[in-house]
Amino acid sequence: MKCPQCSVSRRDFIKIAFGAGAFAFTPRLFLPRLSADEKPAKAKAVILLWMQGGPSQLDTFDPKPGAETGGPFKAIETRIEGATISEHLPRLAKLGDKISLVRTLNSRDPNHDTARYLLHTSYRVDSTVEHPHLGSLVAKELGVSDGGLPGCITVGSDSRVGSGYLTPDYAPLLIEKIDNPLEDLRLARGVNKFRLEDRESLLDKQNESFARDHQDARVEHQHEAYRRALSLIRSSHLKAFDISEENDETQKLYGSSPFGKACLMARRLVEEGVRLVEVTLADWDTHADNFNRSKALMGQLDAGMGGLIDDLSRRGSLKETLVVCMGEFGRTPRVNSNNGRDHFTRAFCAALAGGGIQGGLAVGRTNDLGTEVVERPVSVQDLFVTIYRQLGIDPSKQFTSQTGRPIRVVDGGEPVQELIS
């Protein structure tokens, strides 16, 4: 993944971070309150590893060695009962007792934009309603830190899914600069905290005057955005973004790629109370040169995800942090004329670890060519119901959409019981 490197002003940073609205903050509450008939939460946070472009399931988590569709990679044994994975994922193979695979996800949505929306919300694109990012809804339901950090952060790339029918307070914060994420939070030269307070006071007076003449919820959302931006600038938890505070041994666990660094940042952020951190590893859209490109990407994935699971485990926080690795779809078993694989929605993979998920399992089975599901299909809605259940969130809970109609957290779906320990 190429980490986007841009140079922006503080005003640009606030626009990027809070353009869709500010972040709502309540006192820190790690686990939600549940009604008497609900099961307690097992996870308090999610780290979503987003494989942008759609990785080939046949070259990663569901290899078919020797089959005409299998490709050149060898399959290696894992600590997942009866399952092999690609030879280019050796660290994940050794961590298989902590990881479970879903090999039969299916969606019937072959378009990047709409599939990305589906895999971030559990809903298909609907012109009448915008659905919230998974992290926005998790932050809304579980509450977020009182230390100035938002409830949902995306690192490396914009998922282009916002707070939806929730208030703009829950929109994800985008962090594009992985090597120096705090650059745009430093005060300008000549501005100390006293001058900043004077400017804030002046801004508040101007905003109050404007609000008196313009009675609109959007005005208050904009004002709240500025307040939350200033709160973020002053936050005592900003050190969570600085991975240089970690010792060399820990940094080496994750590898030197931008993706690995972002995974380490994600671990630090959830420890500071952020509810969901999304980390992107891009360039999986391998219509050409699939095998060379997938091999290089798997090297980054193996180090970053392997280091994350290893690190969370040794720190004792894997049990309360759910790690989910997935993309918008898979790739065709048939290799095309450009030595690539095209979009494939009938069967693709997700990998999950921690957060009370049972490790060491492979759920579902495809046929010998990987062209069809032959056992235990899993829908996107099933996967989301499972994730929400682990967080103690009722997937049948209803909210009110922008058009005023009731809408459920997830419309249908059943938990993948095999994964629930």
Protein Blocks (a to p, Z undefined) as FASTA:
>chain_A
ZZddddddfklmmmmmmmnoccddddddfbacddfkbccdfbfbdcddddehiaafklmm
mccehiaklojadcdddfbehiacdfklmmlmmmmmmpccdfkbcehiabfklmmmmmmn
opacdfkbccddfklmmmmmnopafehpafbdcehiaehiaekjacfklgccddfblmlm
mlmmpccehiafklmmmmmmmmmmmmmmmmmmmccfklmmmmmmmmmmmmmmmpcklmmm
mmklpcfklmmmnojafklmmmmmmmmmmmnopabdcdddehilcfghklmmmmmmmmmm
mmmmmmmmmmmmmnopmmmmccddddfbdcdfbacfkopacddfkbccdddeejhiaghi
aedjddfkopacfehpadfklmmmmmmmmnopafkbccddfkopacdfbggjjddfklpZ
Z
